Amino acid sequence: MSVTLKDFYADWCGPCKTQDPILEDLEADYPDVDFEKVDVDAAQDVANEYQVRSLPTLIVENDDGIVERFVGVTQRDDLEDALDEAGA
């Protein structure tokens, strides 16, 4: 089963910069997960499709669809739980 973590961010978003190191550490420990960064300014259509209204928004999904959605800076433990639930 494929697992993806979509990180919706913007360059001007301060909390997004706080989220980045958490995601970078997580990415090193979950090599089978596809980590996608989505710049909402450049990809508004994708942000609209996922109904992103606040930044950062993190969405964990697998082949069955969205497993978990986080809005705001999210701690590593919460993301690990969602990735494990998704089958990572």
ABEGO torsion letter per residue (X at the ends): XBBBBBBBBBAABAAAAAAAAAAAAAAAABAABBBBBBBAAABAAAAAAAGBABOBBBBBBBAAEBABBBBEBBBAAAAAAAAAAAGX
